[in-house]
Amino acid sequence: MRLVMVTRQGCQLCDEALSLLRSLGCEPELADVDADDRLHDLYDWRVPVVLVDDRVVAEGKIRLEQLERAVGKGLE
């Protein structure tokens, strides 16, 4: 499983989503939406965006329950 979180520097929602992922034992690959034109075109105002195997599973104000369904508990 490839877990990626599209994020932006200084984004409080991104920080919260990362903490939730880590609470589930997951350490996502981080992708800066402002450093990649393709990501910027796709996700600019949608960050944070969590992708599992390149599929969007959560975005914006992310809840723990969403992540539990998408990645399960204790996955790394």
mmCIF file of the N, C-alpha and C atoms, coordinates in Angstrom:
data_MODEL
# 
_entry.id   MODEL 
# 
loop_
_atom_site.group_PDB 
_atom_site.id 
_atom_site.type_symbol 
_atom_site.label_atom_id 
_atom_site.label_alt_id 
_atom_site.label_comp_id 
_atom_site.label_asym_id 
_atom_site.label_entity_id 
_atom_site.label_seq_id 
_atom_site.pdbx_PDB_ins_code 
_atom_site.Cartn_x 
_atom_site.Cartn_y 
_atom_site.Cartn_z 
_atom_site.occupancy 
_atom_site.B_iso_or_equiv 
_atom_site.pdbx_formal_charge 
_atom_site.auth_seq_id 
_atom_site.auth_comp_id 
_atom_site.auth_asym_id 
_atom_site.auth_atom_id 
_atom_site.pdbx_PDB_model_num 
ATOM 1   N N  . MET A 1 1  ? 0.847   -1.178 0.000   1.00 0.00 ? 1  MET A N  1 
ATOM 2   C CA . MET A 1 1  ? 0.000   0.000  0.000   1.00 0.00 ? 1  MET A CA 1 
ATOM 3   C C  . MET A 1 1  ? 0.890   1.237  0.000   1.00 0.00 ? 1  MET A C  1 
ATOM 4   N N  . ARG A 1 2  ? 0.638   2.143  -0.920  1.00 0.00 ? 2  ARG A N  1 
ATOM 5   C CA . ARG A 1 2  ? 1.366   3.403  -0.970  1.00 0.00 ? 2  ARG A CA 1 
ATOM 6   C C  . ARG A 1 2  ? 0.460   4.484  -0.373  1.00 0.00 ? 2  ARG A C  1 
ATOM 7   N N  . LEU A 1 3  ? 0.951   5.137  0.673   1.00 0.00 ? 3  LEU A N  1 
ATOM 8   C CA . LEU A 1 3  ? 0.191   6.160  1.380   1.00 0.00 ? 3  LEU A CA 1 
ATOM 9   C C  . LEU A 1 3  ? 0.881   7.501  1.194   1.00 0.00 ? 3  LEU A C  1 
ATOM 10  N N  . VAL A 1 4  ? 0.155   8.452  0.600   1.00 0.00 ? 4  VAL A N  1 
ATOM 11  C CA . VAL A 1 4  ? 0.695   9.783  0.334   1.00 0.00 ? 4  VAL A CA 1 
ATOM 12  C C  . VAL A 1 4  ? -0.266  10.818 0.908   1.00 0.00 ? 4  VAL A C  1 
ATOM 13  N N  . MET A 1 5  ? 0.300   11.846 1.535   1.00 0.00 ? 5  MET A N  1 
ATOM 14  C CA . MET A 1 5  ? -0.511  12.974 1.973   1.00 0.00 ? 5  MET A CA 1 
ATOM 15  C C  . MET A 1 5  ? -0.007  14.223 1.259   1.00 0.00 ? 5  MET A C  1 
ATOM 16  N N  . VAL A 1 6  ? -0.907  14.839 0.503   1.00 0.00 ? 6  VAL A N  1 
ATOM 17  C CA . VAL A 1 6  ? -0.590  16.099 -0.159  1.00 0.00 ? 6  VAL A CA 1 
ATOM 18  C C  . VAL A 1 6  ? -0.833  17.194 0.859   1.00 0.00 ? 6  VAL A C  1 
ATOM 19  N N  . THR A 1 7  ? 0.181   18.009 1.078   1.00 0.00 ? 7  THR A N  1 
ATOM 20  C CA . THR A 1 7  ? 0.165   18.976 2.164   1.00 0.00 ? 7  THR A CA 1 
ATOM 21  C C  . THR A 1 7  ? 0.672   20.332 1.693   1.00 0.00 ? 7  THR A C  1 
ATOM 22  N N  . ARG A 1 8  ? 0.636   21.285 2.588   1.00 0.00 ? 8  ARG A N  1 
ATOM 23  C CA . ARG A 1 8  ? 1.136   22.638 2.314   1.00 0.00 ? 8  ARG A CA 1 
ATOM 24  C C  . ARG A 1 8  ? 1.756   23.162 3.601   1.00 0.00 ? 8  ARG A C  1 
ATOM 25  N N  . GLN A 1 9  ? 2.880   23.812 3.477   1.00 0.00 ? 9  GLN A N  1 
ATOM 26  C CA . GLN A 1 9  ? 3.550   24.391 4.646   1.00 0.00 ? 9  GLN A CA 1 
ATOM 27  C C  . GLN A 1 9  ? 2.619   25.396 5.340   1.00 0.00 ? 9  GLN A C  1 
ATOM 28  N N  . GLY A 1 10 ? 2.555   25.280 6.664   1.00 0.00 ? 10 GLY A N  1 
ATOM 29  C CA . GLY A 1 10 ? 1.744   26.203 7.462   1.00 0.00 ? 10 GLY A CA 1 
ATOM 30  C C  . GLY A 1 10 ? 0.268   25.867 7.499   1.00 0.00 ? 10 GLY A C  1 
ATOM 31  N N  . CYS A 1 11 ? -0.110  24.705 6.999   1.00 0.00 ? 11 CYS A N  1 
ATOM 32  C CA . CYS A 1 11 ? -1.516  24.288 6.940   1.00 0.00 ? 11 CYS A CA 1 
ATOM 33  C C  . CYS A 1 11 ? -1.888  23.538 8.221   1.00 0.00 ? 11 CYS A C  1 
ATOM 34  N N  . GLN A 1 12 ? -2.748  24.135 9.025   1.00 0.00 ? 12 GLN A N  1 
ATOM 35  C CA . GLN A 1 12 ? -3.146  23.510 10.290  1.00 0.00 ? 12 GLN A CA 1 
ATOM 36  C C  . GLN A 1 12 ? -3.928  22.222 10.054  1.00 0.00 ? 12 GLN A C  1 
ATOM 37  N N  . LEU A 1 13 ? -4.802  22.191 9.054   1.00 0.00 ? 13 LEU A N  1 
ATOM 38  C CA . LEU A 1 13 ? -5.542  20.968 8.759   1.00 0.00 ? 13 LEU A CA 1 
ATOM 39  C C  . LEU A 1 13 ? -4.590  19.840 8.350   1.00 0.00 ? 13 LEU A C  1 
ATOM 40  N N  . CYS A 1 14 ? -3.516  20.215 7.647   1.00 0.00 ? 14 CYS A N  1 
ATOM 41  C CA . CYS A 1 14 ? -2.517  19.218 7.241   1.00 0.00 ? 14 CYS A CA 1 
ATOM 42  C C  . CYS A 1 14 ? -1.815  18.640 8.461   1.00 0.00 ? 14 CYS A C  1 
ATOM 43  N N  . ASP A 1 15 ? -1.450  19.502 9.395   1.00 0.00 ? 15 ASP A N  1 
ATOM 44  C CA . ASP A 1 15 ? -0.800  19.045 10.629  1.00 0.00 ? 15 ASP A CA 1 
ATOM 45  C C  . ASP A 1 15 ? -1.712  18.095 11.402  1.00 0.00 ? 15 ASP A C  1 
ATOM 46  N N  . GLU A 1 16 ? -3.002  18.437 11.468  1.00 0.00 ? 16 GLU A N  1 
ATOM 47  C CA . GLU A 1 16 ? -3.959  17.591 12.176  1.00 0.00 ? 16 GLU A CA 1 
ATOM 48  C C  . GLU A 1 16 ? -4.107  16.230 11.482  1.00 0.00 ? 16 GLU A C  1 
ATOM 49  N N  . ALA A 1 17 ? -4.191  16.241 10.150  1.00 0.00 ? 17 ALA A N  1 
ATOM 50  C CA . ALA A 1 17 ? -4.334  14.988 9.402   1.00 0.00 ? 17 ALA A CA 1 
ATOM 51  C C  . ALA A 1 17 ? -3.104  14.103 9.582   1.00 0.00 ? 17 ALA A C  1 
ATOM 52  N N  . LEU A 1 18 ? -1.918  14.704 9.571   1.00 0.00 ? 18 LEU A N  1 
ATOM 53  C CA . LEU A 1 18 ? -0.691  13.938 9.763   1.00 0.00 ? 18 LEU A CA 1 
ATOM 54  C C  . LEU A 1 18 ? -0.671  13.300 11.152  1.00 0.00 ? 18 LEU A C  1 
ATOM 55  N N  . SER A 1 19 ? -1.096  14.036 12.156  1.00 0.00 ? 19 SER A N  1 
ATOM 56  C CA . SER A 1 19 ? -1.166  13.486 13.512  1.00 0.00 ? 19 SER A CA 1 
ATOM 57  C C  . SER A 1 19 ? -2.139  12.313 13.585  1.00 0.00 ? 19 SER A C  1 
ATOM 58  N N  . LEU A 1 20 ? -3.271  12.421 12.902  1.00 0.00 ? 20 LEU A N  1 
ATOM 59  C CA . LEU A 1 20 ? -4.245  11.325 12.891  1.00 0.00 ? 20 LEU A CA 1 
ATOM 60  C C  . LEU A 1 20 ? -3.654  10.089 12.224  1.00 0.00 ? 20 LEU A C  1 
ATOM 61  N N  . LEU A 1 21 ? -2.989  10.285 11.094  1.00 0.00 ? 21 LEU A N  1 
ATOM 62  C CA . LEU A 1 21 ? -2.363  9.154  10.410  1.00 0.00 ? 21 LEU A CA 1 
ATOM 63  C C  . LEU A 1 21 ? -1.325  8.481  11.308  1.00 0.00 ? 21 LEU A C  1 
ATOM 64  N N  . ARG A 1 22 ? -0.522  9.294  11.964  1.00 0.00 ? 22 ARG A N  1 
ATOM 65  C CA . ARG A 1 22 ? 0.503   8.738  12.853  1.00 0.00 ? 22 ARG A CA 1 
ATOM 66  C C  . ARG A 1 22 ? -0.123  8.013  14.034  1.00 0.00 ? 22 ARG A C  1 
ATOM 67  N N  . SER A 1 23 ? -1.276  8.476  14.504  1.00 0.00 ? 23 SER A N  1 
ATOM 68  C CA . SER A 1 23 ? -1.949  7.801  15.615  1.00 0.00 ? 23 SER A CA 1 
ATOM 69  C C  . SER A 1 23 ? -2.423  6.410  15.204  1.00 0.00 ? 23 SER A C  1 
ATOM 70  N N  . LEU A 1 24 ? -2.560  6.187  13.906  1.00 0.00 ? 24 LEU A N  1 
ATOM 71  C CA . LEU A 1 24 ? -2.942  4.875  13.384  1.00 0.00 ? 24 LEU A CA 1 
ATOM 72  C C  . LEU A 1 24 ? -1.720  4.023  13.042  1.00 0.00 ? 24 LEU A C  1 
ATOM 73  N N  . GLY A 1 25 ? -0.537  4.545  13.330  1.00 0.00 ? 25 GLY A N  1 
ATOM 74  C CA . GLY A 1 25 ? 0.684   3.810  13.042  1.00 0.00 ? 25 GLY A CA 1 
ATOM 75  C C  . GLY A 1 25 ? 1.158   3.958  11.612  1.00 0.00 ? 25 GLY A C  1 
ATOM 76  N N  . CYS A 1 26 ? 0.670   4.968  10.916  1.00 0.00 ? 26 CYS A N  1 
ATOM 77  C CA . CYS A 1 26 ? 1.033   5.192  9.515   1.00 0.00 ? 26 CYS A CA 1 
ATOM 78  C C  . CYS A 1 26 ? 1.974   6.385  9.387   1.00 0.00 ? 26 CYS A C  1 
ATOM 79  N N  . GLU A 1 27 ? 2.944   6.241  8.525   1.00 0.00 ? 27 GLU A N  1 
ATOM 80  C CA . GLU A 1 27 ? 3.857   7.350  8.209   1.00 0.00 ? 27 GLU A CA 1 
ATOM 81  C C  . GLU A 1 27 ? 3.784   7.582  6.702   1.00 0.00 ? 27 GLU A C  1 
ATOM 82  N N  . PRO A 1 28 ? 2.961   8.552  6.285   1.00 0.00 ? 28 PRO A N  1 
ATOM 83  C CA . PRO A 1 28 ? 2.766   8.768  4.854   1.00 0.00 ? 28 PRO A CA 1 
ATOM 84  C C  . PRO A 1 28 ? 3.960   9.452  4.196   1.00 0.00 ? 28 PRO A C  1 
ATOM 85  N N  . GLU A 1 29 ? 4.067   9.256  2.914   1.00 0.00 ? 29 GLU A N  1 
ATOM 86  C CA . GLU A 1 29 ? 4.978   10.045 2.100   1.00 0.00 ? 29 GLU A CA 1 
ATOM 87  C C  . GLU A 1 29 ? 4.319   11.421 1.974   1.00 0.00 ? 29 GLU A C  1 
ATOM 88  N N  . LEU A 1 30 ? 5.061   12.490 2.214   1.00 0.00 ? 30 LEU A N  1 
ATOM 89  C CA . LEU A 1 30 ? 4.503   13.836 2.135   1.00 0.00 ? 30 LEU A CA 1 
ATOM 90  C C  . LEU A 1 30 ? 4.835   14.454 0.788   1.00 0.00 ? 30 LEU A C  1 
ATOM 91  N N  . ALA A 1 31 ? 3.835   15.095 0.191   1.00 0.00 ? 31 ALA A N  1 
ATOM 92  C CA . ALA A 1 31 ? 4.015   15.761 -1.096  1.00 0.00 ? 31 ALA A CA 1 
ATOM 93  C C  . ALA A 1 31 ? 3.524   17.196 -0.961  1.00 0.00 ? 31 ALA A C  1 
ATOM 94  N N  . ASP A 1 32 ? 4.404   18.145 -1.215  1.00 0.00 ? 32 ASP A N  1 
ATOM 95  C CA . ASP A 1 32 ? 4.077   19.568 -1.088  1.00 0.00 ? 32 ASP A CA 1 
ATOM 96  C C  . ASP A 1 32 ? 3.329   20.042 -2.329  1.00 0.00 ? 32 ASP A C  1 
ATOM 97  N N  . VAL A 1 33 ? 2.082   20.449 -2.139  1.00 0.00 ? 33 VAL A N  1 
ATOM 98  C CA . VAL A 1 33 ? 1.238   20.880 -3.248  1.00 0.00 ? 33 VAL A CA 1 
ATOM 99  C C  . VAL A 1 33 ? 1.805   22.101 -3.969  1.00 0.00 ? 33 VAL A C  1 
ATOM 100 N N  . ASP A 1 34 ? 2.589   22.915 -3.267  1.00 0.00 ? 34 ASP A N  1 
ATOM 101 C CA . ASP A 1 34 ? 3.130   24.131 -3.865  1.00 0.00 ? 34 ASP A CA 1 
ATOM 102 C C  . ASP A 1 34 ? 4.462   23.899 -4.574  1.00 0.00 ? 34 ASP A C  1 
ATOM 103 N N  . ALA A 1 35 ? 5.010   22.697 -4.466  1.00 0.00 ? 35 ALA A N  1 
ATOM 104 C CA . ALA A 1 35 ? 6.297   22.407 -5.083  1.00 0.00 ? 35 ALA A CA 1 
ATOM 105 C C  . ALA A 1 35 ? 6.155   21.578 -6.360  1.00 0.00 ? 35 ALA A C  1 
ATOM 106 N N  . ASP A 1 36 ? 4.933   21.246 -6.729  1.00 0.00 ? 36 ASP A N  1 
ATOM 107 C CA . ASP A 1 36 ? 4.707   20.384 -7.887  1.00 0.00 ? 36 ASP A CA 1 
ATOM 108 C C  . ASP A 1 36 ? 3.506   20.930 -8.664  1.00 0.00 ? 36 ASP A C  1 
ATOM 109 N N  . ASP A 1 37 ? 3.746   21.352 -9.891  1.00 0.00 ? 37 ASP A N  1 
ATOM 110 C CA . ASP A 1 37 ? 2.672   21.958 -10.698 1.00 0.00 ? 37 ASP A CA 1 
ATOM 111 C C  . ASP A 1 37 ? 1.484   21.021 -10.891 1.00 0.00 ? 37 ASP A C  1 
ATOM 112 N N  . ARG A 1 38 ? 1.756   19.748 -11.106 1.00 0.00 ? 38 ARG A N  1 
ATOM 113 C CA . ARG A 1 38 ? 0.673   18.784 -11.301 1.00 0.00 ? 38 ARG A CA 1 
ATOM 114 C C  . ARG A 1 38 ? -0.188  18.660 -10.054 1.00 0.00 ? 38 ARG A C  1 
ATOM 115 N N  . LEU A 1 39 ? 0.471   18.517 -8.896  1.00 0.00 ? 39 LEU A N  1 
ATOM 116 C CA . LEU A 1 39 ? -0.275  18.436 -7.635  1.00 0.00 ? 39 LEU A CA 1 
ATOM 117 C C  . LEU A 1 39 ? -1.046  19.715 -7.378  1.00 0.00 ? 39 LEU A C  1 
ATOM 118 N N  . HIS A 1 40 ? -0.433  20.848 -7.687  1.00 0.00 ? 40 HIS A N  1 
ATOM 119 C CA . HIS A 1 40 ? -1.088  22.138 -7.480  1.00 0.00 ? 40 HIS A CA 1 
ATOM 120 C C  . HIS A 1 40 ? -2.363  22.224 -8.322  1.00 0.00 ? 40 HIS A C  1 
ATOM 121 N N  . ASP A 1 41 ? -2.274  21.802 -9.589  1.00 0.00 ? 41 ASP A N  1 
ATOM 122 C CA . ASP A 1 41 ? -3.448  21.839 -10.465 1.00 0.00 ? 41 ASP A CA 1 
ATOM 123 C C  . ASP A 1 41 ? -4.566  20.935 -9.947  1.00 0.00 ? 41 ASP A C  1 
ATOM 124 N N  . LEU A 1 42 ? -4.196  19.788 -9.399  1.00 0.00 ? 42 LEU A N  1 
ATOM 125 C CA . LEU A 1 42 ? -5.193  18.823 -8.929  1.00 0.00 ? 42 LEU A CA 1 
ATOM 126 C C  . LEU A 1 42 ? -5.772  19.152 -7.556  1.00 0.00 ? 42 LEU A C  1 
ATOM 127 N N  . TYR A 1 43 ? -4.922  19.607 -6.623  1.00 0.00 ? 43 TYR A N  1 
ATOM 128 C CA . TYR A 1 43 ? -5.319  19.634 -5.209  1.00 0.00 ? 43 TYR A CA 1 
ATOM 129 C C  . TYR A 1 43 ? -5.161  20.968 -4.497  1.00 0.00 ? 43 TYR A C  1 
ATOM 130 N N  . ASP A 1 44 ? -4.876  22.039 -5.203  1.00 0.00 ? 44 ASP A N  1 
ATOM 131 C CA . ASP A 1 44 ? -4.534  23.320 -4.585  1.00 0.00 ? 44 ASP A CA 1 
ATOM 132 C C  . ASP A 1 44 ? -5.358  23.656 -3.340  1.00 0.00 ? 44 ASP A C  1 
ATOM 133 N N  . TRP A 1 45 ? -6.637  23.814 -3.462  1.00 0.00 ? 45 TRP A N  1 
ATOM 134 C CA . TRP A 1 45 ? -7.458  24.231 -2.313  1.00 0.00 ? 45 TRP A CA 1 
ATOM 135 C C  . TRP A 1 45 ? -8.117  23.062 -1.601  1.00 0.00 ? 45 TRP A C  1 
ATOM 136 N N  . ARG A 1 46 ? -7.711  21.845 -1.934  1.00 0.00 ? 46 ARG A N  1 
ATOM 137 C CA . ARG A 1 46 ? -8.302  20.658 -1.312  1.00 0.00 ? 46 ARG A CA 1 
ATOM 138 C C  . ARG A 1 46 ? -7.443  20.101 -0.182  1.00 0.00 ? 46 ARG A C  1 
ATOM 139 N N  . VAL A 1 47 ? -6.228  20.626 0.020   1.00 0.00 ? 47 VAL A N  1 
ATOM 140 C CA . VAL A 1 47 ? -5.314  20.065 1.016   1.00 0.00 ? 47 VAL A CA 1 
ATOM 141 C C  . VAL A 1 47 ? -5.889  20.167 2.420   1.00 0.00 ? 47 VAL A C  1 
ATOM 142 N N  . PRO A 1 48 ? -5.559  19.221 3.266   1.00 0.00 ? 48 PRO A N  1 
ATOM 143 C CA . PRO A 1 48 ? -4.777  18.030 2.992   1.00 0.00 ? 48 PRO A CA 1 
ATOM 144 C C  . PRO A 1 48 ? -5.570  17.019 2.173   1.00 0.00 ? 48 PRO A C  1 
ATOM 145 N N  . VAL A 1 49 ? -4.842  16.238 1.388   1.00 0.00 ? 49 VAL A N  1 
ATOM 146 C CA . VAL A 1 49 ? -5.444  15.158 0.607   1.00 0.00 ? 49 VAL A CA 1 
ATOM 147 C C  . VAL A 1 49 ? -4.661  13.891 0.926   1.00 0.00 ? 49 VAL A C  1 
ATOM 148 N N  . VAL A 1 50 ? -5.363  12.843 1.303   1.00 0.00 ? 50 VAL A N  1 
ATOM 149 C CA . VAL A 1 50 ? -4.734  11.564 1.599   1.00 0.00 ? 50 VAL A CA 1 
ATOM 150 C C  . VAL A 1 50 ? -5.062  10.616 0.454   1.00 0.00 ? 50 VAL A C  1 
ATOM 151 N N  . LEU A 1 51 ? -3.996  10.018 -0.104  1.00 0.00 ? 51 LEU A N  1 
ATOM 152 C CA . LEU A 1 51 ? -4.153  9.076  -1.206  1.00 0.00 ? 51 LEU A CA 1 
ATOM 153 C C  . LEU A 1 51 ? -3.621  7.710  -0.792  1.00 0.00 ? 51 LEU A C  1 
ATOM 154 N N  . VAL A 1 52 ? -4.371  6.685  -1.114  1.00 0.00 ? 52 VAL A N  1 
ATOM 155 C CA . VAL A 1 52 ? -3.932  5.310  -0.930  1.00 0.00 ? 52 VAL A CA 1 
ATOM 156 C C  . VAL A 1 52 ? -3.855  4.701  -2.323  1.00 0.00 ? 52 VAL A C  1 
ATOM 157 N N  . ASP A 1 53 ? -2.655  4.293  -2.701  1.00 0.00 ? 53 ASP A N  1 
ATOM 158 C CA . ASP A 1 53 ? -2.434  3.741  -4.040  1.00 0.00 ? 53 ASP A CA 1 
ATOM 159 C C  . ASP A 1 53 ? -3.003  4.663  -5.124  1.00 0.00 ? 53 ASP A C  1 
ATOM 160 N N  . ASP A 1 54 ? -2.702  5.971  -4.990  1.00 0.00 ? 54 ASP A N  1 
ATOM 161 C CA . ASP A 1 54 ? -3.091  7.016  -5.944  1.00 0.00 ? 54 ASP A CA 1 
ATOM 162 C C  . ASP A 1 54 ? -4.590  7.292  -6.005  1.00 0.00 ? 54 ASP A C  1 
ATOM 163 N N  . ARG A 1 55 ? -5.340  6.827  -5.037  1.00 0.00 ? 55 ARG A N  1 
ATOM 164 C CA . ARG A 1 55 ? -6.781  7.086  -4.974  1.00 0.00 ? 55 ARG A CA 1 
ATOM 165 C C  . ARG A 1 55 ? -7.066  7.982  -3.770  1.00 0.00 ? 55 ARG A C  1 
ATOM 166 N N  . VAL A 1 56 ? -7.793  9.084  -3.997  1.00 0.00 ? 56 VAL A N  1 
ATOM 167 C CA . VAL A 1 56 ? -8.135  9.997  -2.909  1.00 0.00 ? 56 VAL A CA 1 
ATOM 168 C C  . VAL A 1 56 ? -9.095  9.294  -1.957  1.00 0.00 ? 56 VAL A C  1 
ATOM 169 N N  . VAL A 1 57 ? -8.699  9.243  -0.669  1.00 0.00 ? 57 VAL A N  1 
ATOM 170 C CA . VAL A 1 57 ? -9.555  8.613  0.337   1.00 0.00 ? 57 VAL A CA 1 
ATOM 171 C C  . VAL A 1 57 ? -10.063 9.616  1.371   1.00 0.00 ? 57 VAL A C  1 
ATOM 172 N N  . ALA A 1 58 ? -9.438  10.786 1.432   1.00 0.00 ? 58 ALA A N  1 
ATOM 173 C CA . ALA A 1 58 ? -9.877  11.824 2.373   1.00 0.00 ? 58 ALA A CA 1 
ATOM 174 C C  . ALA A 1 58 ? -9.261  13.152 1.953   1.00 0.00 ? 58 ALA A C  1 
ATOM 175 N N  . GLU A 1 59 ? -9.981  14.232 2.234   1.00 0.00 ? 59 GLU A N  1 
ATOM 176 C CA . GLU A 1 59 ? -9.454  15.558 1.933   1.00 0.00 ? 59 GLU A CA 1 
ATOM 177 C C  . GLU A 1 59 ? -10.122 16.600 2.816   1.00 0.00 ? 59 GLU A C  1 
ATOM 178 N N  . GLY A 1 60 ? -9.463  17.753 2.911   1.00 0.00 ? 60 GLY A N  1 
ATOM 179 C CA . GLY A 1 60 ? -10.013 18.854 3.711   1.00 0.00 ? 60 GLY A CA 1 
ATOM 180 C C  . GLY A 1 60 ? -9.956  18.550 5.191   1.00 0.00 ? 60 GLY A C  1 
ATOM 181 N N  . LYS A 1 61 ? -11.041 18.788 5.884   1.00 0.00 ? 61 LYS A N  1 
ATOM 182 C CA . LYS A 1 61 ? -11.141 18.500 7.321   1.00 0.00 ? 61 LYS A CA 1 
ATOM 183 C C  . LYS A 1 61 ? -11.313 16.992 7.485   1.00 0.00 ? 61 LYS A C  1 
ATOM 184 N N  . ILE A 1 62 ? -10.232 16.323 7.800   1.00 0.00 ? 62 ILE A N  1 
ATOM 185 C CA . ILE A 1 62 ? -10.202 14.865 7.827   1.00 0.00 ? 62 ILE A CA 1 
ATOM 186 C C  . ILE A 1 62 ? -10.484 14.349 9.233   1.00 0.00 ? 62 ILE A C  1 
ATOM 187 N N  . ARG A 1 63 ? -11.349 13.336 9.298   1.00 0.00 ? 63 ARG A N  1 
ATOM 188 C CA . ARG A 1 63 ? -11.716 12.728 10.584  1.00 0.00 ? 63 ARG A CA 1 
ATOM 189 C C  . ARG A 1 63 ? -11.030 11.372 10.736  1.00 0.00 ? 63 ARG A C  1 
ATOM 190 N N  . LEU A 1 64 ? -10.781 11.001 11.966  1.00 0.00 ? 64 LEU A N  1 
ATOM 191 C CA . LEU A 1 64 ? -10.133 9.735  12.274  1.00 0.00 ? 64 LEU A CA 1 
ATOM 192 C C  . LEU A 1 64 ? -10.903 8.562  11.657  1.00 0.00 ? 64 LEU A C  1 
ATOM 193 N N  . GLU A 1 65 ? -12.227 8.593  11.724  1.00 0.00 ? 65 GLU A N  1 
ATOM 194 C CA . GLU A 1 65 ? -13.045 7.506  11.210  1.00 0.00 ? 65 GLU A CA 1 
ATOM 195 C C  . GLU A 1 65 ? -12.815 7.296  9.713   1.00 0.00 ? 65 GLU A C  1 
ATOM 196 N N  . GLN A 1 66 ? -12.627 8.387  8.965   1.00 0.00 ? 66 GLN A N  1 
ATOM 197 C CA . GLN A 1 66 ? -12.338 8.272  7.525   1.00 0.00 ? 66 GLN A CA 1 
ATOM 198 C C  . GLN A 1 66 ? -11.042 7.506  7.310   1.00 0.00 ? 66 GLN A C  1 
ATOM 199 N N  . LEU A 1 67 ? -10.032 7.876  8.075   1.00 0.00 ? 67 LEU A N  1 
ATOM 200 C CA . LEU A 1 67 ? -8.724  7.259  7.912   1.00 0.00 ? 67 LEU A CA 1 
ATOM 201 C C  . LEU A 1 67 ? -8.732  5.802  8.352   1.00 0.00 ? 67 LEU A C  1 
ATOM 202 N N  . GLU A 1 68 ? -9.460  5.496  9.414   1.00 0.00 ? 68 GLU A N  1 
ATOM 203 C CA . GLU A 1 68 ? -9.549  4.103  9.867   1.00 0.00 ? 68 GLU A CA 1 
ATOM 204 C C  . GLU A 1 68 ? -10.148 3.223  8.772   1.00 0.00 ? 68 GLU A C  1 
ATOM 205 N N  . ARG A 1 69 ? -11.181 3.717  8.107   1.00 0.00 ? 69 ARG A N  1 
ATOM 206 C CA . ARG A 1 69 ? -11.794 2.951  7.013   1.00 0.00 ? 69 ARG A CA 1 
ATOM 207 C C  . ARG A 1 69 ? -10.838 2.818  5.837   1.00 0.00 ? 69 ARG A C  1 
ATOM 208 N N  . ALA A 1 70 ? -10.089 3.887  5.556   1.00 0.00 ? 70 ALA A N  1 
ATOM 209 C CA . ALA A 1 70 ? -9.245  3.905  4.374   1.00 0.00 ? 70 ALA A CA 1 
ATOM 210 C C  . ALA A 1 70 ? -7.937  3.131  4.544   1.00 0.00 ? 70 ALA A C  1 
ATOM 211 N N  . VAL A 1 71 ? -7.323  3.227  5.704   1.00 0.00 ? 71 VAL A N  1 
ATOM 212 C CA . VAL A 1 71 ? -6.007  2.616  5.892   1.00 0.00 ? 71 VAL A CA 1 
ATOM 213 C C  . VAL A 1 71 ? -5.976  1.571  6.987   1.00 0.00 ? 71 VAL A C  1 
ATOM 214 N N  . GLY A 1 72 ? -7.024  1.484  7.776   1.00 0.00 ? 72 GLY A N  1 
ATOM 215 C CA . GLY A 1 72 ? -7.059  0.525  8.857   1.00 0.00 ? 72 GLY A CA 1 
ATOM 216 C C  . GLY A 1 72 ? -6.177  0.958  10.023  1.00 0.00 ? 72 GLY A C  1 
ATOM 217 N N  . LYS A 1 73 ? -6.245  0.231  11.088  1.00 0.00 ? 73 LYS A N  1 
ATOM 218 C CA . LYS A 1 73 ? -5.445  0.549  12.274  1.00 0.00 ? 73 LYS A CA 1 
ATOM 219 C C  . LYS A 1 73 ? -4.129  -0.195 12.220  1.00 0.00 ? 73 LYS A C  1 
ATOM 220 N N  . GLY A 1 74 ? -3.073  0.517  12.587  1.00 0.00 ? 74 GLY A N  1 
ATOM 221 C CA . GLY A 1 74 ? -1.787  -0.109 12.757  1.00 0.00 ? 74 GLY A CA 1 
ATOM 222 C C  . GLY A 1 74 ? -1.018  -0.447 11.484  1.00 0.00 ? 74 GLY A C  1 
ATOM 223 N N  . LEU A 1 75 ? -1.456  0.074  10.344  1.00 0.00 ? 75 LEU A N  1 
ATOM 224 C CA . LEU A 1 75 ? -0.707  -0.155 9.118   1.00 0.00 ? 75 LEU A CA 1 
ATOM 225 C C  . LEU A 1 75 ? 0.460   0.786  9.048   1.00 0.00 ? 75 LEU A C  1 
ATOM 226 N N  . GLU A 1 76 ? 1.540   0.356  8.439   1.00 0.00 ? 76 GLU A N  1 
ATOM 227 C CA . GLU A 1 76 ? 2.708   1.219  8.291   1.00 0.00 ? 76 GLU A CA 1 
ATOM 228 C C  . GLU A 1 76 ? 3.074   1.325  6.836   1.00 0.00 ? 76 GLU A C  1 
# 
